């Protein structure tokens, strides 16, 4: 009799757990797509050479397809029921390649992993991408660092940190996703304009002068704005 009672109790627990896991019992997960609506401005001239784009580096925190937010400085969390359709770094890389290709700034643009031979390489890094929800409705912060390299010489031609701060219209995941799309669009605009402003990377540069102490460095590095990066750190 005791054994029968025990089995019935176990069955009741299993059934209750199963019912708790039935679809519709919990809040559904919403997947958002990161887009770049444009518009795209064509470059005034096309530079010779192919640009290779490395997939965007990102910290371990951004290796999950969930929208991020912060309520206190120095901390980051994930929205429980709001996710991206793919990893933000991977998606931003694809959007950046499409944008640069559409401008016609280079003869061609290809992923670094494609096996295509290229003269130049763009190395982007996703530093931060989250909804600052410390005060309602908050703002979205996006920071991306980019290096432009001449592959034949292993030469750093320029470096820049791009920052976008976009107000959130509604204090929820939907409002955050909409602002994140606008922030991504702004950063893509800034990166393509920056690439166009950089002097023609195909123009040969003079060799570095020799000094008595040995060769001197001759690397041009773009102005790096890290003021925003210092205000926010990941946990």
C-alpha positions as CSV (number, residue, x, y, z in Angstrom):
1,X,0.0,0.0,0.0
2,X,2.8,2.3,0.9
3,X,4.6,1.5,-2.4
4,X,1.4,2.3,-4.4
5,X,1.0,5.6,-2.5
6,X,4.6,6.5,-3.3
7,X,4.2,5.8,-7.0
8,X,1.0,7.9,-7.1
9,X,2.8,10.8,-5.5
10,X,5.7,10.6,-8.0
11,X,3.2,10.5,-10.9
12,X,1.4,13.5,-9.6
13,X,4.6,15.5,-9.3
14,X,5.7,14.5,-12.8
15,X,2.3,15.5,-14.3
16,X,2.3,18.8,-12.5
17,X,5.9,19.5,-13.8
18,X,4.8,18.6,-17.3
19,X,1.8,20.9,-17.2
20,X,4.0,23.7,-16.0
21,X,6.2,23.2,-19.1
22,X,3.4,23.2,-21.6
23,X,3.6,25.9,-24.3
24,X,1.8,29.1,-23.5
25,X,2.3,28.8,-19.8
26,X,5.2,31.3,-19.8
27,X,5.8,34.6,-21.5
28,X,6.8,34.0,-25.1
29,X,10.3,35.0,-26.3
30,X,10.4,37.8,-28.9
31,X,13.2,37.7,-31.5
32,X,14.3,41.1,-32.9
33,X,16.2,41.6,-36.1
34,X,19.0,44.2,-36.2
35,X,18.6,46.1,-39.4
36,X,20.2,49.0,-41.3
37,X,17.5,51.0,-43.1
38,X,20.1,53.4,-44.7
39,X,20.1,55.6,-46.6
40,X,23.4,54.8,-48.4
41,X,25.6,57.6,-49.9
42,X,27.8,56.6,-52.8
43,X,31.5,57.4,-52.5
44,X,32.9,60.1,-54.8
45,X,35.4,57.7,-56.2
46,X,36.3,54.0,-56.0
47,X,39.7,53.1,-54.6
48,X,41.7,50.3,-56.1
49,X,42.1,47.2,-54.0
50,X,39.8,44.8,-52.1
51,X,38.9,45.3,-48.5
52,X,38.7,42.3,-46.2
53,X,36.4,42.5,-43.2
54,X,37.1,40.4,-40.2
55,X,34.2,39.3,-38.1
56,X,33.6,41.6,-35.2
57,X,35.3,40.7,-31.9
58,X,33.1,40.8,-28.8
59,X,33.4,39.9,-25.2
60,X,31.9,36.7,-23.7
61,X,28.9,38.7,-22.5
62,X,27.9,39.6,-26.0
63,X,28.3,36.0,-27.2
64,X,24.7,35.4,-26.4
65,X,21.8,36.5,-28.7
66,X,20.0,38.3,-25.9
67,X,19.4,42.1,-25.6
68,X,21.5,43.7,-22.9
69,X,20.6,46.3,-20.3
70,X,22.2,48.0,-17.4
71,X,20.5,49.5,-14.3
72,X,23.6,50.3,-12.3
73,X,27.0,51.6,-13.5
74,X,29.5,48.8,-13.9
75,X,26.9,46.0,-14.3
76,X,25.2,44.4,-17.3
77,X,22.3,42.0,-17.5
78,X,20.3,40.3,-20.2
79,X,16.6,40.7,-21.0
80,X,14.9,37.4,-20.2
81,X,12.3,37.3,-23.1
82,X,14.0,39.5,-25.7
83,X,16.6,38.1,-28.1
84,X,18.3,38.9,-31.4
85,X,17.8,36.7,-34.4
86,X,21.6,36.2,-34.4
87,X,24.6,37.3,-32.3
88,X,24.9,41.1,-32.4
89,X,28.6,41.0,-33.4
90,X,28.0,38.7,-36.3
91,X,25.0,40.6,-37.5
92,X,26.8,44.0,-37.2
93,X,29.6,42.6,-39.3
94,X,27.3,41.6,-42.1
95,X,25.5,45.0,-42.0
96,X,28.9,46.8,-42.1
97,X,30.0,44.7,-45.1
98,X,26.8,45.4,-47.0
99,X,27.0,49.1,-46.2
100,X,30.7,49.5,-47.3
101,X,30.0,47.5,-50.5
102,X,27.0,49.7,-51.3
103,X,29.0,52.9,-51.1
104,X,31.4,51.6,-53.8
105,X,34.4,52.9,-51.8
106,X,36.5,49.9,-52.7
107,X,36.7,47.7,-55.7
108,X,35.4,44.8,-53.6
109,X,34.5,43.9,-50.0
110,X,34.7,40.3,-48.8
111,X,34.8,38.5,-45.4
112,X,38.3,37.7,-44.2
113,X,37.4,34.0,-44.0
114,X,36.3,33.9,-47.7
115,X,39.8,33.1,-49.0
116,X,39.7,36.2,-51.3
117,X,43.0,38.0,-51.7
118,X,42.8,41.6,-50.4
119,X,45.0,44.6,-50.0
120,X,43.3,46.1,-46.9
121,X,41.7,44.7,-43.8
122,X,39.1,46.2,-41.4
123,X,39.1,44.8,-37.9
124,X,36.0,45.9,-35.9
125,X,35.5,45.2,-32.2
126,X,32.1,45.5,-30.3
127,X,33.0,47.2,-27.0
128,X,29.5,47.8,-25.7
129,X,25.9,47.5,-26.9
130,X,23.2,47.8,-24.3
131,X,20.1,49.7,-23.0
132,X,21.1,52.1,-20.2
133,X,18.0,51.7,-18.1
134,X,19.3,53.5,-15.0
135,X,16.6,56.2,-15.6
136,X,13.4,55.6,-17.6
137,X,13.1,55.3,-20.5
138,X,16.9,55.4,-20.8
139,X,19.3,55.4,-23.8
140,X,21.1,52.9,-25.9
141,X,24.9,52.9,-25.9
142,X,26.9,51.4,-28.8
143,X,30.7,51.5,-29.0
144,X,32.6,50.0,-31.8
145,X,36.4,50.2,-32.3
146,X,37.8,49.8,-35.9
147,X,41.3,49.3,-37.2
148,X,42.2,49.7,-40.9
149,X,45.3,47.7,-41.9
150,X,47.4,47.5,-45.0
151,X,48.0,43.7,-45.3
152,X,51.1,43.7,-47.4
153,X,53.1,45.6,-44.7
154,X,51.1,44.7,-41.6
155,X,50.6,48.5,-41.2
156,X,48.0,50.1,-39.0
157,X,46.7,53.0,-41.2
158,X,44.1,54.3,-38.8
159,X,42.0,53.5,-35.7
160,X,38.8,55.0,-34.3
161,X,36.2,54.3,-31.6
162,X,32.7,55.1,-32.7
163,X,30.1,56.0,-30.1
164,X,26.3,56.3,-30.6
165,X,23.9,57.3,-27.8
166,X,20.2,57.0,-28.9
167,X,17.2,57.8,-26.6
168,X,14.8,55.0,-26.0
169,X,11.1,55.9,-26.6
170,X,9.4,53.2,-24.4
171,X,10.8,51.6,-21.3
172,X,10.8,48.0,-22.4
173,X,12.6,45.6,-24.7
174,X,10.7,46.7,-27.8
175,X,11.8,50.3,-27.2
176,X,15.4,49.2,-26.6
177,X,15.5,47.1,-29.8
178,X,14.2,50.0,-31.9
179,X,16.8,52.4,-30.4
180,X,19.5,49.8,-30.9
181,X,18.6,49.7,-34.6
182,X,19.0,53.4,-34.8
183,X,22.3,53.3,-33.0
184,X,23.6,50.7,-35.4
185,X,22.6,52.8,-38.3
186,X,24.4,55.8,-36.9
187,X,27.6,53.9,-36.3
188,X,27.5,52.4,-39.8
189,X,27.1,55.9,-41.2
190,X,30.1,57.2,-39.1
191,X,32.3,54.3,-40.1
192,X,31.7,54.6,-43.9
193,X,32.3,58.4,-43.7
194,X,35.5,57.8,-41.7
195,X,36.8,55.4,-44.3
196,X,36.1,57.9,-47.0
197,X,37.9,60.7,-45.2
198,X,41.0,58.6,-44.7
199,X,43.6,59.5,-47.3
200,X,43.8,57.0,-50.2
201,X,45.4,53.9,-48.5
202,X,46.7,52.8,-51.9
203,X,49.1,55.8,-52.1
204,X,52.6,54.6,-51.4
205,X,54.1,56.0,-48.2
206,X,57.7,56.9,-47.6
207,X,59.8,54.4,-45.7
208,X,60.5,55.3,-42.0
209,X,63.6,57.3,-41.4
210,X,66.5,55.6,-39.7
211,X,67.8,57.1,-36.5
212,X,71.0,56.4,-34.5
213,X,69.0,54.3,-32.1
214,X,67.4,52.2,-34.8
215,X,64.3,52.5,-37.1
216,X,61.6,54.8,-35.9
217,X,57.9,54.0,-36.0
218,X,55.8,55.6,-38.8
219,X,52.3,54.5,-38.0
220,X,49.4,56.9,-38.4
221,X,46.7,56.3,-35.8
222,X,43.3,58.0,-35.9
223,X,42.1,60.0,-33.0
224,X,40.6,57.6,-30.4
225,X,37.7,58.8,-28.3
226,X,37.6,56.6,-25.2
227,X,35.8,59.0,-22.9
228,X,32.5,57.0,-23.2
229,X,34.3,53.7,-22.9
230,X,35.7,54.6,-19.5
231,X,32.2,55.3,-18.1
232,X,30.9,51.9,-18.7
233,X,32.5,48.5,-17.8
234,X,31.2,45.1,-18.2
235,X,30.7,42.9,-15.2
